[in-house]
Amino acid sequence: MLDGPHPPVPPDLAARAAARGGRALARRRFLRSLLAVTVAAAGVALLLWLLVTQPWAAPETTSPPIGGL
């Protein structure tokens, strides 16, 4: 099979493959940076929510004490 005639290869095959790989790499880099920005924004939002609501603090007592004024 290898001794037979080889199929013709387009002369610009390497350039097209390099361009396609470059586009795939750029797309992957963009998606990775978009994911990093989204995770960072979610972290900041969580931090702000924690600072505003303070879930670790004791809850306020809203009912009056029993048996007294």
VENGI-V818093 format. One record per backbone hydrogen bond with DSSP energy under -1.0 kcal/mol. NH is the residue of the N-H (numbers start at 1). CO is the residue of the C=O. If there is no record, write none. Layout:
BEGIN
NH_CO + NH_CO
END
This chain:
BEGIN
13_10 + 16_12 + 17_13 + 18_14 + 19_15 + 20_16 + 21_17 + 22_18 + 23_19 + 24_20 + 25_21 + 26_22 + 27_23 + 28_24 + 29_25 + 30_26 + 31_27 + 32_28 + 33_29 + 34_30 + 35_31 + 36_32 + 37_33 + 38_34 + 39_35 + 40_36 + 41_37 + 42_38 + 43_39 + 44_40 + 45_41 + 46_42 + 47_43 + 48_44 + 49_45 + 50_46 + 51_47 + 52_48 + 53_49 + 54_50 + 57_54
END
